[in-house]
Amino acid sequence: MQETPPNTAVRRVVIAGGGTAGWMAAAGISRTLGPMLDIVLVESDEIPTVGVGEATIPTLVTFHRALGLDEREFMAATQATFKLGIRFADWKARGEEYVHSFGTTGKDHWSAGFQHFWHRGRSRGLAGDYGDYCLELRAALEDRFAHLPENGLNYAFHMDAGLYARYLRRFSESHGVRRIEGRIAEVQADRASGNIEALVLASGERIEGDLFIDCTGFRGLLIEQALGVGYEDWSHWLLCDSAIAVQTASVGPAVPYTRSTAREAGWQWRIPLQHRVGNGIVYASRYIDDAQARETLLANLQGERLVEPRTIRFRPGQRERTWHGNCVALGLASGFLEPLESTSIHLIQRGIIRLLQLFPAAGIRQTDVDEYNRQSREEIESIRDFVILHYKVTDRDDTPFWRACREMQVPDSLAHRIALFADSGRVFREGFELFAENSWVQVMLGQGLVPRSHHPTADLMDDAELSRFLGQIRERVARTLAQLPAHETYVRGYCPAAPV
């Protein structure tokens, strides 16, 4: 265990780097603890941000409510649309699709999830598709959306990441955050304690602090280059190491879901905003070169290209410690998982909330540091397993990439989940896991993994009772769905985009 040297009370917080991670941190900390802190964010206009995290998950709705943000204002400012899930094409097999939605499917019993009742219903010829019993999934497929009473429809957003950082900057500055323009030339650390003392800018200005937050992206300027914290590489499980991103003009109404289409050696995303569409391809460079990946992406675009495609290199994995000494790494500096399930912004958000829960106002204590790192590791490893699942459980064997994915050894934690579900249809959520039971079920079924049996509770219903139970759920979904307006119509009325 790495011991953290004694430290003084934390009053000066320095955020290194802007972008989504930096300004989310500034917003969260200033809104919660602003009156007791001096918060400075240092960023340089010369250094571009990655900025492809444009699809989110429902936890961001909660984060915004905690900040007190106005949803209409946020959506208008970021050209946002609503998102009800992800539509996966060609992942199980070419020509097949499924949706991982944000909803709850059917109705659980305390002893067994809905999938057990559905499984028995299918075996008796009484049940339709699993997705027929989920409002969010059906609404996504029919391009419908509306806010419902008592949060009756779970949703997230598609948004412009650059505009989001700009929006949060205005919010943070209104809560006392000071932005300093400049490129970080040196990170000064105390030789005795190892703690960071100050950032020195290229201009010569020296920014001192008690707690430093590293939002410098893949460079890890503080956590890695200055403090030497290593990186745990997961590329033996997640084979993709490159991405190409490009924006296109909209050619039709924005749909309320992200599209993920499996390709020869990776996958392609499509994220519809109000004013444009975000596109990109994630790929494994050992199986396809940059030119081939670019050609694949450009051949499958809709609408006029608005910018030149840009290539991004990454290494999937996590920092050995995300909090070290008086430095906390957020965003890409802390680790990276490809955006297959739109978890990048969620991990930033969770890092901020975790820091606020363990905030070292009276000085940094090793127990807090250890707890932060334990929770961070547990959470990202569970998301890692969920992402690997999409590659491992597939019928595809038509390219070397997909054969490698099918044949690879996966983490023991994931191997156990797959075996448990295949045998009995059981899924259990543990600890700080993000994805609940229904998410695992939707993806496992969608990828072609059907359990061999179901829980005996489902056998307590006779055919008539089971048919009635399933039918009532399906009818309730259909009845609510019929009342929802078109997604595009609702967005135009609710949050028309502000001028960029």
Disulfide bonds with the S-S distance in Angstrom:
none
